Amino acid sequence: MKENVIKVLKVKPHEHPEVYMLKNTLEAMQEAVGGYIDIVGLDDNVCILLNDEGKLIGLEGNRRIGSDIIVGDFFVCGSDEEGNLTSLSEEELDSYTKFFYEPQEFTKEEIEETAVIEFYTFE
């Protein structure tokens, strides 16, 4: 069953993460990230909610994950088998708070290097 409000971790550039109560609606999620949303898998049943156009519109670099740099505010959320976003457990909140605790700094060039646009042709 879909939760109306979910307990997530909000991660902003230059700041430590904080627990955040997010309305579980498309409109609230778009408002939270400042535009169209994208959901990217992070771990089993954990994902990141972020601005889909963040790099294109010049949002500030936030945290590096693997070879990518996430820009703008993002939210670490749980997810279920049906694809619904869910609250994080207390253990997950603690674990991801530690993982994203230290703010990181990036140059515009570093962010631009991670911006990729792929084109597919249909034959």
N, C-alpha and C positions, 0 to 999 in steps of 0.2 A: 504494500500500500504506500502511495506517495505521501511523504511528509510535507506539511504546509510550510514549515520553517525548518531549516537545517543548520546544525552547528558545524561551522567550517573554520578554516584557518585563512585569515586575510594576510597577504604578503604585499607590502608596498615598497617601492624603491627607497633606499636610504633608511629604512626602519626595520625594527624587529617584528616578527609575525605576531598577530593577535587573534584571539578567538573572536568569531563574528557570527551573529545570527542572521542568516540570509533567507529571505522569502524564496520559496521554491517555485517561482514563476519566471517565464521567459522575460517579461518586462523588468522584473527586479534584477535579474542577472545581467541584462543589457545595461541597465542603469549602473550597476555595480562596477562593470568593466569599462563603461563609457562608450559602448558601441555594440556591434555584432559580436556574438559569443563564439568561441571555439572551445571544445572540450578535448583534452589530450590525456591519454592514459599515462599514469605514473607508475603504479604498482597494481597488484591484484586488488580489485575493488576500491582503488583510490585513483582520482584523476585531478587535473588542473583545469579550472575554468578561467579563460582569459579573453582578451580582446582579439578577435580574428584579424583585424587590420592594424594591430598595434605598431608593427615595424613600418608599414606603409605610411602611417600618419605621424610617425616620429615620436612615439611614446618613449619615455626614459627606460634605459636598461635597468633590470631588476635583479634577476638571479640567473646563473648559468646552470643548466641541466644537461649533462653530457656535452655534446658539441654545440648545443643551441643556447641562445640567450633569450630568456623570457622578458618581455617588456611590459611596462605598465603594471597596475595593480592586478594581482591574480589571487585565486582562491583555491585551496586544496580541499577537495570534497570526497566523500565516499560515493560509491555507486553500487547498484544492485544488478541482479541478473536480467532484469527487464530494461535496463538502461536509464533508470531514474537516479537522480542525484540524491544522496543520503547524508546524514550526519556522520561525522567522524567519531570513532570511539575515543575514550579518554587516552588510551594507549597511543592511538594514531595521532591525536592532537599533540601529545608530548613528543613523540618521535619526529614528526614533521616540524614542530617548533624548533627542536634542536637542529634538524637538518638545514633549515632555512634561516637560522638565527642571525648569522652575521650578514649585514648588508654588503653588497658588492658594487664596485664601480666599473663602468665600461665606457669606452670611447665610441663615438658615432661610427667610426670605421669598423670596430669590432662587431657592432650590431649589424651594420650593412653587410658584412661578410656572411652572416647567418641568415639573411633574408633570401629566400629561394622562391622563385616562381616557376612552376612546371607547366609545360604545354603538352597536351596530348592530341595526336591526330587520329582521326578515324578513317580507315581505308576500306 
